[in-house]
Structure formats: structure tokens, C-alpha cells
């Protein structure tokens, strides 16, 4: 894991500009040392985080629900639910524990809490796309309760009625049973500068631009050459392309063996093209130079970024400067998803809180009414002081919502993001993706810059996977 993962997370969730307690008790943060990250991306994990859990006085007739998360996003959602449903607060006291993911801190603390049990153990917890498979299908999946066992009836029927993208269901399922669902839609698009498209092609309409940048990477790089001829960079850095490539092809681990799918292997060629043809500004994602490119203040104007709605709303919009409103979105050269948070009921939850946890899970993931979280979030009405519209898991809700936003010059983002979810593939994820993806990207850049031959870079990558995960 790398430091930029924390920067990414902070950027994404800066949308929640709340202060103070998110629920009934102050959120808690980990202690201990920061991880030591070497130049090649290796990690020395910190000691097990010291998680402070406050003493809680439980009023008579009220039952405590422990909620674990890696940001205050879900605790703030629950606070909103309590405001809307005061009778819930009369029955349950929600105690959130928030631990940052930096250095794997959240996963370390969560694993210990799930395994340890007791009064402070999670009743409901969150997992991000980078590591959700560990808790739904991997080493810690036995700690996830199925939605049906929680008491949610007709789970698959409700998923179908809500038109929830299949990739989110696949990632949240264990042996055909749903144990987790996301509330955010992270199917992705190409986010491009209208003015640059006009200068190069004389047309900036999304339906036209999609034909110039895809389908397929060959078309995308043809467009990169055309942008370069006009002294524009196609992307800010190779990482922008990697966000799409890494979730295509096949999973990294097949039958407990490392498998480098040809679609991912192609990234070595992509980095070489981008670097050696000057088709990018060679920035690193989440760096100051990356943000500067969003504002048109980098080495050269950048045509496109690739990502989901949260990248637009919570990263680009705040960094766009004078380019704000000059952007649009189009179908990407390949379908992919990036990020997202799943909520998971604990298999070992206190039986007395099952009804309360079920209420929260249903409201966050399956409720398509006009008082459900997703309806209000899609329309920008969930929080009084935050009118940001977001892409949500339910396609039905997005189809009925107004997704026009000023950043995209009034374009309705849902027109692109709804079908984008159908092209994302949840079967490609494994519980080790977070660290494998980072290592492969680094070795591909070593090759592109000429620091390693192709064979040396691949040998280093395979050796690292074996030494880190014991997988050949």
C-alpha cells in the first residue's frame, strides 16, 4: 500500500465537510507508527493499531450498535437516518469507530475486532473496493452475515427491481448469497476537455468523442497522437490509463497462481507509448502536478482523465480552476469501475441489534423510495449543506434523477454512468488487488523509462508477489 491511497481517500471523502461527532459517540482513530514505504512500493506494516473505544453509557431500553468504517462517510449517513427517524435513536445507540486505511491500519484493526468478538466488536462494517473481496469471499468472509440471514426478504428480487449494477453484486456475494452491497456507483467514463476536442476535431459532443477515443485502446492512442500534434497531452500520467486497465482481462490470482492477463500485460506497451511519444505529462496520481493538470496549469493542457462520478465531484471539481465547466464525459475505450464502499453485516453481531442493522443496511443499499439514502444522494438532497449529486448503486434511481451538473457544462452524467456500470466486471477482483496493482504499475513505469528491460521488470514483479504473498 502507498501513501497516495490515503490521499485518494481523503480527496474522495472531502465531500463530507462535517465536524464533531458523526453519531452517538466520537469517532476513534488509530495510534501507532506510520508504515514505512520503500522506493519500490514495498511496505513495512505498522504495529497493530491501538484503537480507543470509549466507555459508553447505554440508557435503559436502548441497545448499542457498533459501526466500523475507514472514513466518517457511513457514520454521517447514519446520523442523517437518525434525524429522519427519531424512533430509531430511541431504540439504538450507534457507536462508530473510524480507522484510516493508511498502511493497512483499518484492515488490521478490523480483523482483530472481528476475531476478538465481545461488546466492542463490529455489528456493521464497511469495506472499500480495493479490499472488499477479503471480507466477502476471502480470508475474512466467514465474518460476513448474508442479507437473507439478517432478515432481508427477496434480496435478489429487490436488487433486480433497483437495477443495481451486477459488478457490485458479484463483489458482495459469497457462494451465491449476498453479504454486502455498495451504495455508490463507480462505473467509469472518460472525462475530457470540450475546448480541446473542438480545437482538434471540430466537435466536442460526447457521442462523437466516444468514436474518436474508442472502442478499444488502439483508437484511444490514435486520439493521443492527434492531441500531441496539437501540443496537448492525452492524459496527465500513465496512472490515469492504469485505473481502467487494471480492472480488465482476468483476475490476478487463478487457482492460487499468479496470472498476468494479456489485457493487463498490454499496460507495459501503453506506458511505453505514453512516455516515449510524449502523450502524457508524466505526473503521479494524487500529486500536486496531477491536480494542476485538472486546472490546465500543468506542463501542457491535458485532454482527459478516466474515472467515476466521485472523481468528478470530489476531486476534479475542487481542483479545476478556470477549466470548470469545460468538461464532458464519454464512454471509455473499455468498461471499468474504480472504488466504492460496501456495507457488511457482521455474522457475530449482537442478536439484539439485528433489527437495527437491517434497517440501516436496507436504507443504505436497497431503499429506492424518495426517503432512501440513494434517492436523496443522487439528487443532492441528502445533506442540507451539500447539494452534490452523485452516481448511486440503483440504476432506477439514476434513471429518474436529474444528473446535470455545472462542472460538465450541464451534461446529464447519469446518461453515461448508468450504462457504464454494465461494462464493469466484479469477477476480476481478488483480495490481493490493492498491493498487486501498485507493484505492477511501478514496474511498468520502470520499463517505460528504460530503467529495466521488460524481462527484468516482470521478473521483479513475479518475485515480489511470491515473496509478499507466497504465490507463484
Phi, psi and omega in degrees: 000149184238162181301328183294342177296319178293318178300320179299313183297318180296322180294316182298317189262014173292350177298333183267084185270058181255154177235161177081195186289133180279325180230238186266341179225159176300141175290155184245151183233158185280153171257195178091174186279155172292152175292155177260118183252123181278172182297335181263012174092358178293154185233134166260107186298150176287167171299162180305126184302142174273110183259116179277123176247116186292153171290133185239129175269117183266115178298154179298134179085002181245140182245138183277133173246122178267123180242126179248137179206167180257358170216176178272012183301303182292317174305321179291325175297318180294323175302318178295321178298318179297321178297323181280337185228074184301335179293334176295317180293337177285340182257329188227141172252114183268123180246107181272144170236119182244122180233127180294151182277354185305128181069017182076016184302316181296312181298319179298312182293318180296316179302316180295319181292320179294317182288327184283329181067200179092185187294335182266359184292151181296138168261331178215135181217163184247153174216141181270160183306326183296336182222012184297326183299329178302326185260348178254329183224348188259215190300329183252016186291340179293345180272002180259130177271139176292152178297324180293320177294331177291340179109013177271119183275151173052051186301310184292327177295319179290325176298316179295317181297326180277350183056056178276131184304137187297327182298325179290326178290317180300316180292335181261013184247145176231117180053042176082358180251135179285125176241353180201149173219149176268158176250351183247143178262122184238017167303144197239168184220172167270124182255110192234159178278120179299316186296325179288322176298320179296317182294323185272318187246349182074014182203129181242010181293135182304323180292331175281314183301323180300331180281343179269339183249002181179185003285152178093156184286336178301315179295322180299317182281336169297318177295324179299319178295321179292321176296318181297323179298334178265009180069034173245150173267140180293315180224168179285314180210168180298333179300330179297323176285323181299326178305327179274316185295322188295339179253035176230168176087256181211170181292156180293325184246121178233122182053042178061028175229147178293131179228113178266100183294144179307327179295325177280322179301330180298341180296332174301317178290323181296315180297322179297316179297313182297317184285310188281337177264001179062039180269004179217170176268002177057045175268166173257137179303141179072013176267167177299325179292325178297314179294323179298324179295331177294330180268002182073024184249014182272195182302314174219156176302138182255131183284316193215150164240162180233128180172183183270187182297325182295330177295322177293306190288321192245359177234299186291317184302322181278349182244001189286334181057232184287349178275353180306128181092351180266006186256157173213171177234148179220162178301133183283168179296330173223152178282141177199164173237160180212112174086196183115154180235132178253142174256138189227119174285141183280136179294336183252026181296157173299122182304334182288346182255004185302317180297320180292318178296320178299317178303313182295314181298316179297316182295322182283322192249332190236346184285116179254011178285172181283001172249005177282155181304313188292323178299314182289325180291318179297327182267358179076028182243008183294318181239137184297329184258017180212106184261017180294130175271142182226157173282131184243169186297326184278117175293329178298316180295314181296323181296331181263002183256160176270108183261017179288134179223145183299325182303325180265022178063029180089003176293143176276107185293335183292335178300329180263320186286330179299305178292336180300327180295332181289340183264350176282147188234111181286345182286351184274351187270146172229171182286352181252008188302320187305311183277327179294316180302315182296318181293317181295318178300317180297317182290326177296322178288326174301320178292314183299322182276357178083011179284333178222150170287167178303314182294319179296318180296316180292322178297317178297319180297311182296320179297318180298316179298318180293316183289331182272319187244352182070027182244126178278000000 
